[in-house]
Amino acid sequence: MEDSAMTSAFDTVLVANRGEIARRVLRTCREMGMRTVAVYSEADRAAPFVADADEAVLIGPAPSVESYLSIPRIIEAAERTGAGAIHPGYGFLAENADFAEACAAAGIVFVGPTPEAIRAMGSKIASKALMTAHGVPVIPGFDGGDQSDAAFVAAAPEVGYPLLVKASAGGGGKGMRVVHRADDLAAALAAGRREALGAFGDGALLLERYVDKPRHIEVQIVGDAYGDVIHCFERECTIQRRHQKILEETPSVALDGALRSAICDAAVRAGRAIGYRSAGTVEFVMGGAGDFYFLEVNTRLQVEHPVTELVTGLDLVRLQLEVALGHPLPLAQDDVTRTGHAIEARLYAEDPAADFLPQTGTLSDWHLPAMSGLRVDSGVAPGSAVSIHYDPLLAKVITWGATRDEATRRLARALSVASIQGVRTNRAFLVDVLRHPVWASGELTTHFIADHLGDWTAPAAPDEVVAAATVAATLVDVEARSVGRAVLPGLPLGFRNNPLRDPSLAWRVPGGEAPHVVAYRALGPGRYRVTFADRAEDAWIISREGVELRFELGGRLRTARVVPSEHGVDVHVAGFSLSLGRVPRFPDAEHEGEQGGCRAPMTGKVLDVLVAVGDRVDAGQPLVVLEAMKMEHTLEAPYDAEVIAVYAEPGEIVAADTELVVLSDPA
């Protein structure tokens, strides 16, 4: 019988998050008939998630610390709107025990675990001891009870080399060092302490055995307030870059039936050990021999939860809300079944060819195909601004297939035909990962990216694709100029009083030196004779809907998306995205003779200016430090030179491509 003391009634939910996860939570709340409230910063006024909610409340300026991380402002928004519950999503305050307690103090239900469960998992040292006591395998190591160098040196031989020096208080690779020899331990301890102290305010370290050929396996669990904890099978998150996941899938090809049962049972024991309720994830590292060890419990909904939903048919957000309402879990362990295979790709605004530098800007186009087995959890739309203030995750693209191969093909296909214009993304990089033979083999480790794609460069568009893009851009330009023409409307398009030379447009293609010239002559409505790259072909416009152009060129039908940009057009055709610059008919005297220097690679905040006018600088010398998307970026001199001008000032926000420092010409 249900304990009425545990029942919590609410019909209005405030989502204390932004982007795709806010939209995801709001969707289930609406399906359950609940009233919804969004909170937003000044930078997110026009964001899609704000429009999805029944009501939205401004909670502060763009910086997270003044908005999405402000506990008082979020509690005040809930009280103003009559929200009986707050769903934190993931990130921001989702794993903040103080926030969970503040909700309780205000009489608001926190949709998540108890503050005690969150705190129990906040320290790696304490959580390892707790897991060991409940029979959950942990990596052999030294818990750092004595933080002296002598204690670590004495413990290291028993842990065994190679070993990991890790920060006790955090994750994400901060404070982590691999040590292969005893002679290197002291230096690793010193570096690890400095990094951990700077990142987490706590320099405590621990030692762990280094796992060979590591795979990252996690298990989805859900618990209620009545002591019941079940698992929803595993997810494999081995494909990572700098300890950050980029592809996740379920089931894992590395687990047989016995190993799957063992790791899922261990996850349930971990959940019961901390009295877990709501949805959470128990993470493990697994070695090449099938040995697995506890890493941590993520006390929140995970970014990659959709793959579990696609194969089980469950709605994990609904389960969270049912538990928060005080209801017992509506299903038993035997009711959880799985069908097929699901894979998720994280689509980021970043440039993989430039060391994954975060990108900012405005999305001029955002289009993914409608296809069987495809789910897109997106926080953006055409016209959305990608800000410096938040994580650059644009969307999660997830596919389901009857087999892993089918899910892989669907995901690679969806990403390859997706048109994302205005901001550089990792779309092409993800496609290359999915089409890599090692991915197909399933023989994965967490070193996959570094081992196989560490020097990745963006694939160059073939000449025929470049030609199709420039012709598409020309056709759209010519047709647009012909609409509503007031002067000589009966004159054929492209008419010249010099019949020996057709009119033309010139386009600058990324990576190309000479402009690509397309000459054109109208042959009839929607029909042209185009000349490009010493070829002449007939081009027919089949249809044009919005930014999508279907046209025939040289007897081949193509579909392109042509979107105006600041300097020309962005064109997506045949799986390639090209930013074409319109070459002016006459020279641009304003920008002739510009000297070299340093421009902002993205919109960001200037943290420091390291040079002054008159300074001599060497190639590679730091000039300016920018902050964007929670990361620092040091901009360096491209060559030896003298500083001619400095336009940057510490504290100012600068747009992408803003000139910050001007240098003399190379000697």
SULZI-V250113 format. One line per field, one symbol per residue. phi: phi as a letter, one per 40 degrees, with the letter a starting at -180 (. if undefined). psi: psi as a letter, one per 20 degrees, with the letter a starting at -180 (. if undefined). A space follows every 10 residues. Layout:
BEGIN
phi=???
psi=???
END
This chain:
BEGIN
phi=.ccccccbca bbbcbcaagc cccccdccdc ccgccbbbba cccbdccdcc ccccabbcbi ccddccacbc cccccccccc cgccabbcgb gfbcbbcccc ccccccgbcc ciccdccccc ccbccccccc cdcbgccbcd abcgdbccdc cccccdcccg ccbbcbccca bggcgcacbc bccccdcccc cccdcccccb gaccbabbcc ccfcbbbbbc babbcbgcbb bbgcbbbccb bfgbcbbbaa ccccbcdccc cccccccccc cccbfcbgca bbbbbbcccg cbbcbabcca ccdcdccccc cbgcbccccd cccccgccdc acdcccbbbg bbbbbccbca bccbffcdbb ibccaaabcc acgbbbbbbb adgccccccb dcccabbbbb acbccccccc cccdccccbb bhacbcdccc ccccccccdc cgcbbccdcc cbbcbcbccc cddccdcccc cdcccccccc cccgcccfcc cddgcbcbcc bccabbbcbd gbccccbbca acbidgbbbb bafgbbbcbb ccaabgccbb abbggbcbbb bbbcbcbiab bbafgbbbcc cccccbdccd bcgcccibbc cacabccabb bbdgccbcdg ccbabbbafg bcbccbccac abccabbcbd gccbcdgccb bbbccdc
psi=ppohhipopq jpppomarbh hghgghghgg hjjqqqpqqq rhijhjqhhg hhqhqqppja rgphhjeijo ghhggghghh ikpiqppicq adjhkohhgh hhgghjkppo narqhghghh jhphghhggg gghjjppqpp apikhojqhh gghhhghhgp qqrppqphia bjipjpppph qhhigghhgg ggggghghhi jojprrqqpp pqlqqopqpp qprajjjppr qkarqpkhoq oljpqhpqrp rpiipagghg gghhhhgghg ghhjlpqapr pppqpprhjj pqqpgrpolr pqgjhhhghh hijqohhggg hgghijqrpj qrgiiorqpa qqpppooqnq ohilkkpqqr apohqooqqo qpjppooqjr rpippoqiir pjpgrpopqq rhrggghggg gggghhipoo qhpqrjghgg ghghjphhgh hjmqrijggh hhkhkpqppp pqhhggghgh gghggggghh hhpkphplhi pqpjpqinii pqqrqppppp iqgqqopoqq ppirojpqoq pqlkqpqppp ogqoocippp qpokjppqpq oopqrhjdqp pppkjqppop pppqhqqnhh jqjqracpqp irprpohqpj rrpiqpqqpi ppgqpqpplj qqpppqpirp rqohqoiqpp iqpqqqjppg ppqrqq.
END
